[in-house]
Amino acid sequence: MRPPSTQRTLTVYCAHDSVFADAILRDFERETGIQVDVRYDEEANKSLGLTNLLLTEKASPRCDVFWNNQAHGTIRLAEAGVLEECSSELFERFPESVRDPNNRWCGFGGRLRVYAVNIEKMAANENAIVERLNAEDLSRVAIAVPLFGTTLTNYSVLAETMGLDELKAWHNSIHQRGIREVRGNGAVKDLVAAGACDFGLTDTDDAFAAIDAGKPIEMLPVRTSDRRTICIPNTVALIKGAKHPEEAKQLIRFLLSEATERKLAESSSRQIPLGRMSDAGRDALPKQVQPLLKWAAESVPVSAGATQDAAVLEWLTAIYKGKEQ
């Protein structure tokens, strides 16, 4: 009879792109000897899919650690009692604005909402952006369908900062003026990079993909009415009732380390470190990432807009199903 395995394991649900996450998880395996069984969801609404899966598994969880690529879904899980409170020591490297006050989740490695501008078509400055957004014809401006992903987060933040009624009026206005609405942020980037649109709302990682491909793209941060930026971090959380809590905490510590944030910053997606860094670590960041630290520091809190998510999604779902005009 074969003896029982002594291999330590844990199960991770991960909404971050596997091309970036997998290398980090394999580094963790090599460093700790803990085997990671990871479930990725590659659908366009992947963070929503995994969030809903965790809700259905609440009574009998299969997952130990949830690595989400945004925050609002993670906050929803915390409010539903799916997440376990951790020691504050695990999160101490991070400012209060990017972590749960009850230590149920923490943000790290962020992306910014930005205007990707084709500088062969228009100047990349804020006045030019404002002027174009106020114009009668928005057919050369692109935005993703706001039903999911970071565009939904963008809308939820705007609902909190300007009010839901004003957000609805703004949404109706930009569509009446012909804004190009496409399936996702990558498609926004492609339209701007090809010169089919002059600029579009997307994320820093998509804008960097165009820049790396040699396209004439520059970025400006999307700002709220009170001049704050919108930084959307990865988040990590321990699942309540996890079968491997000690191994899970080791992974959480690993993901929230300065070393992991540097690896994310050095990847092609250029994720922005959100925790305190040593001088040497900060100086070693890619030159394209260093200016983004200031923009990220000007962001609304990670939890901003979370209370508006459900109302915004209900309204948008009704629109896109043709129930409202």
C-alpha positions as CSV (number, residue, x, y, z in Angstrom):
1,M,0.0,0.0,0.0
2,R,1.4,3.4,-1.1
3,P,2.0,5.8,1.9
4,P,0.1,9.0,1.9
5,S,1.8,11.9,0.2
6,T,3.5,14.5,2.4
7,Q,3.5,17.1,-0.4
8,R,2.1,20.4,0.8
9,T,-0.4,21.9,-1.6
10,L,-2.9,24.7,-2.0
11,T,-5.5,25.7,-4.5
12,V,-5.6,29.2,-6.1
13,Y,-8.3,30.8,-8.2
14,C,-6.6,33.4,-10.3
15,A,-8.2,36.1,-12.5
16,H,-4.9,37.7,-13.4
17,D,-3.6,36.9,-16.9
18,S,-2.0,33.5,-16.8
19,V,0.9,34.6,-18.9
20,F,2.1,36.8,-16.0
21,A,0.7,35.0,-13.0
22,D,2.0,31.5,-13.8
23,A,5.7,32.4,-13.6
24,I,5.1,34.0,-10.2
25,L,3.3,31.0,-8.9
26,R,6.0,28.6,-10.1
27,D,8.6,30.8,-8.4
28,F,6.6,30.3,-5.2
29,E,6.6,26.6,-5.7
30,R,10.4,26.5,-6.2
31,E,11.0,28.7,-3.2
32,T,8.7,26.9,-0.7
33,G,8.2,23.4,-2.1
34,I,4.4,24.0,-1.9
35,Q,2.5,22.7,-4.9
36,V,0.0,25.2,-6.4
37,D,-3.1,23.9,-8.1
38,V,-4.3,27.0,-10.0
39,R,-7.6,27.6,-11.8
40,Y,-7.6,30.4,-14.4
41,D,-10.6,31.7,-16.1
42,E,-9.9,33.1,-19.5
43,E,-13.3,34.5,-20.3
44,A,-13.7,38.3,-20.9
45,N,-15.6,38.5,-17.6
46,K,-13.1,36.3,-15.8
47,S,-13.0,38.1,-12.5
48,L,-16.8,38.1,-12.3
49,G,-16.9,34.4,-13.2
50,L,-14.5,33.4,-10.4
51,T,-16.2,35.7,-7.9
52,N,-19.5,34.0,-8.6
53,L,-17.9,30.6,-8.4
54,L,-16.5,31.4,-4.9
55,L,-20.0,32.5,-3.8
56,T,-21.5,29.2,-4.9
57,E,-18.7,27.3,-3.1
58,K,-19.0,29.3,0.1
59,A,-20.4,26.4,2.2
60,S,-17.8,23.9,1.0
61,P,-14.8,25.9,-0.4
62,R,-12.3,24.3,-2.8
63,C,-10.2,27.4,-3.1
64,D,-7.6,28.5,-0.6
65,V,-6.4,31.8,-2.1
66,F,-8.2,34.1,-4.5
67,W,-5.9,36.3,-6.7
68,N,-8.2,38.7,-8.4
69,N,-7.2,41.2,-11.1
70,Q,-9.4,43.9,-9.6
71,A,-11.0,44.9,-6.2
72,H,-14.7,45.3,-6.4
73,G,-15.5,41.6,-6.8
74,T,-13.1,40.8,-3.9
75,I,-15.0,43.4,-1.7
76,R,-18.2,41.7,-2.7
77,L,-16.8,38.4,-1.5
78,A,-15.8,40.0,1.8
79,E,-19.2,41.4,2.4
80,A,-20.7,38.0,1.6
81,G,-18.6,36.3,4.3
82,V,-16.5,34.3,1.9
83,L,-13.1,35.7,3.0
84,E,-11.1,35.1,6.2
85,E,-9.6,37.9,8.3
86,C,-5.8,37.8,8.2
87,S,-3.2,39.1,10.5
88,S,-2.5,42.8,9.9
89,E,1.2,42.0,9.7
90,L,0.6,40.4,6.3
91,F,-0.6,43.7,4.9
92,E,1.6,46.2,6.8
93,R,3.7,47.2,3.7
94,F,0.6,48.7,2.1
95,P,-1.3,52.0,2.7
96,E,-4.8,51.8,4.1
97,S,-6.2,53.1,0.8
98,V,-5.4,49.8,-0.9
99,R,-6.5,47.3,1.7
100,D,-9.5,46.1,3.7
101,P,-9.8,47.8,7.2
102,N,-10.7,44.3,8.5
103,N,-7.7,42.6,6.8
104,R,-9.7,40.4,4.6
105,W,-8.0,41.5,1.3
106,C,-5.1,43.6,0.1
107,G,-4.3,45.3,-3.2
108,F,-1.0,45.1,-5.0
109,G,0.4,45.6,-8.5
110,G,-2.1,48.1,-10.0
111,R,-3.1,49.3,-13.4
112,L,-4.4,52.9,-14.1
113,R,-7.3,53.9,-16.2
114,V,-5.9,56.1,-18.9
115,Y,-6.6,57.8,-22.2
116,A,-4.4,56.2,-24.9
117,V,-3.7,58.9,-27.4
118,N,-2.5,58.5,-31.0
119,I,0.0,61.4,-31.1
120,E,-0.1,61.3,-34.9
121,K,-3.8,62.3,-34.7
122,M,-3.9,64.7,-31.8
123,A,-1.9,66.3,-29.0
124,A,-1.5,64.2,-25.8
125,N,-2.5,66.8,-23.3
126,E,-5.4,67.2,-20.9
127,N,-6.9,70.3,-22.6
128,A,-7.1,68.5,-25.9
129,I,-8.8,65.5,-24.3
130,V,-11.4,67.7,-22.5
131,E,-12.1,69.6,-25.8
132,R,-12.6,66.4,-27.7
133,L,-14.9,64.9,-25.1
134,N,-17.1,68.0,-25.2
135,A,-17.3,67.9,-29.0
136,E,-20.5,67.0,-30.9
137,D,-18.8,64.1,-32.8
138,L,-17.2,61.3,-30.7
139,S,-16.9,58.8,-33.6
140,R,-13.1,58.9,-33.3
141,V,-13.1,58.1,-29.6
142,A,-13.3,54.5,-28.2
143,I,-14.5,52.9,-25.0
144,A,-15.1,49.3,-24.0
145,V,-18.6,48.0,-23.2
146,P,-18.9,48.8,-19.4
147,L,-20.6,45.6,-18.4
148,F,-17.5,44.0,-17.0
149,G,-13.8,44.5,-16.2
150,T,-12.1,47.8,-15.5
151,T,-14.5,49.8,-17.5
152,L,-17.3,48.7,-15.1
153,T,-15.0,49.7,-12.2
154,N,-14.4,53.1,-13.9
155,Y,-18.2,53.6,-14.2
156,S,-18.8,52.6,-10.5
157,V,-16.2,55.1,-9.4
158,L,-17.8,57.8,-11.5
159,A,-21.2,56.9,-10.0
160,E,-19.8,57.5,-6.5
161,T,-17.9,60.7,-7.4
162,M,-20.6,62.4,-9.6
163,G,-23.7,60.5,-8.7
164,L,-25.6,57.8,-10.6
165,D,-28.0,60.1,-12.3
166,E,-25.2,62.3,-13.7
167,L,-23.3,59.2,-14.8
168,K,-26.4,58.0,-16.7
169,A,-26.7,61.4,-18.4
170,W,-23.0,61.3,-19.3
171,H,-23.3,57.8,-20.7
172,N,-26.3,58.7,-22.8
173,S,-24.5,61.8,-24.0
174,I,-21.4,60.1,-25.2
175,H,-23.4,57.5,-27.0
176,Q,-25.7,60.0,-28.7
177,R,-22.6,61.7,-30.0
178,G,-21.3,58.5,-31.5
179,I,-18.6,57.2,-29.3
180,R,-17.1,53.9,-30.7
181,E,-18.0,51.1,-28.2
182,V,-16.1,47.9,-28.5
183,R,-15.9,44.6,-26.7
184,G,-12.9,45.2,-24.5
185,N,-9.9,47.4,-23.6
186,G,-7.7,45.5,-26.0
187,A,-10.0,46.5,-28.9
188,V,-9.9,50.1,-27.8
189,K,-6.1,50.0,-27.9
190,D,-6.2,48.4,-31.4
191,L,-8.4,51.1,-32.8
192,V,-6.2,53.9,-31.4
193,A,-3.0,52.2,-32.4
194,A,-4.3,51.8,-36.0
195,G,-5.3,55.4,-36.2
196,A,-9.0,54.5,-36.6
197,C,-9.7,56.4,-33.4
198,D,-7.7,59.4,-32.1
199,F,-7.9,58.3,-28.4
200,G,-9.7,55.9,-26.2
201,L,-10.3,54.9,-22.5
202,T,-8.3,51.8,-21.6
203,D,-5.7,50.6,-19.0
204,T,-2.0,51.1,-18.7
205,D,-1.2,47.5,-19.6
206,D,-3.1,47.7,-22.9
207,A,-1.5,51.1,-23.7
208,F,2.0,49.6,-23.1
209,A,1.2,46.7,-25.4
210,A,0.7,49.2,-28.2
211,I,3.8,51.2,-27.2
212,D,5.9,48.1,-27.2
213,A,4.6,47.3,-30.7
214,G,6.0,50.6,-31.9
215,K,2.7,52.4,-32.2
216,P,2.5,56.2,-31.7
217,I,0.7,56.0,-28.4
218,E,1.0,58.2,-25.3
219,M,-1.0,58.0,-22.1
220,L,-2.8,60.5,-19.8
221,P,-4.6,59.4,-16.6
222,V,-8.4,59.4,-16.5
223,R,-9.4,61.7,-13.7
224,T,-12.6,62.1,-11.6
225,S,-14.3,65.4,-11.1
226,D,-12.2,65.9,-7.9
227,R,-9.0,65.4,-9.9
228,R,-8.2,61.9,-8.6
229,T,-7.0,59.1,-10.8
230,I,-8.4,55.5,-10.9
231,C,-5.9,52.8,-10.0
232,I,-7.2,49.2,-10.1
233,P,-5.0,46.8,-8.3
234,N,-4.7,43.0,-8.2
235,T,-6.1,41.8,-4.9
236,V,-5.3,38.7,-2.8
237,A,-7.5,37.1,-0.1
238,L,-7.6,34.0,2.1
239,I,-10.8,32.0,1.7
240,K,-12.8,31.3,4.9
241,G,-12.7,27.6,5.5
242,A,-9.6,27.0,3.4
243,K,-8.2,23.5,3.7
244,H,-4.6,24.8,3.6
245,P,-4.6,28.0,5.6
246,E,-0.9,28.0,6.5
247,E,0.2,27.4,3.0
248,A,-2.2,30.0,1.8
249,K,-0.8,32.6,4.1
250,Q,2.7,31.8,2.8
251,L,1.5,32.5,-0.7
252,I,-0.2,35.8,0.3
253,R,3.0,36.9,2.0
254,F,4.9,36.0,-1.3
255,L,2.5,37.9,-3.5
256,L,2.5,41.0,-1.3
257,S,6.3,41.1,-1.2
258,E,8.4,43.9,-2.8
259,A,10.1,41.2,-5.0
260,T,6.7,40.1,-6.5
261,E,5.6,43.7,-7.1
262,R,8.9,44.3,-8.9
263,K,8.4,41.3,-11.1
264,L,4.9,42.5,-12.0
265,A,6.4,45.9,-12.8
266,E,9.1,44.4,-15.0
267,S,6.6,42.3,-17.0
268,S,5.2,43.6,-20.2
269,S,2.0,44.7,-18.4
270,R,4.1,47.2,-16.2
271,Q,1.9,46.7,-13.1
272,I,2.5,49.6,-10.6
273,P,3.8,48.7,-7.2
274,L,1.5,50.0,-4.4
275,G,3.4,49.0,-1.3
276,R,6.3,50.7,0.4
277,M,9.6,50.0,-1.5
278,S,13.2,50.2,-0.6
279,D,15.2,53.0,-2.3
280,A,17.1,50.4,-4.3
281,G,13.8,48.7,-5.3
282,R,12.2,51.9,-6.5
283,D,15.3,52.9,-8.4
284,A,15.4,49.5,-10.1
285,L,11.9,49.8,-11.5
286,P,11.5,50.2,-15.2
287,K,11.8,53.8,-16.3
288,Q,8.3,53.7,-17.8
289,V,6.8,52.6,-14.5
290,Q,8.4,55.2,-12.3
291,P,6.3,58.2,-13.5
292,L,3.1,56.1,-12.9
293,L,3.9,55.9,-9.1
294,K,2.8,59.5,-8.8
295,W,-0.4,58.9,-10.7
296,A,-1.2,55.9,-8.6
297,A,-0.6,57.9,-5.4
298,E,-3.3,60.3,-6.6
299,S,-5.9,57.6,-7.0
300,V,-9.3,57.3,-5.3
301,P,-9.2,54.6,-2.6
302,V,-9.4,51.0,-4.0
303,S,-12.9,50.6,-2.4
304,A,-14.3,53.7,-4.2
305,G,-17.3,52.8,-6.2
306,A,-17.8,49.4,-4.6
307,T,-21.1,50.3,-3.1
308,Q,-22.3,51.5,-6.5
309,D,-21.3,48.4,-8.4
310,A,-24.7,46.6,-8.1
311,A,-26.8,49.6,-9.0
312,V,-24.5,50.4,-12.0
313,L,-24.5,46.9,-13.2
314,E,-28.3,46.6,-12.9
315,W,-28.7,49.8,-14.9
316,L,-26.2,48.8,-17.6
317,T,-27.6,45.3,-17.9
318,A,-31.1,46.7,-18.5
319,I,-29.7,49.0,-21.2
320,Y,-27.8,46.3,-23.0
321,K,-30.7,43.9,-22.9
322,G,-32.9,46.6,-24.5
323,K,-35.1,47.1,-21.4
324,E,-34.3,50.8,-21.2
325,Q,-33.7,53.5,-23.7
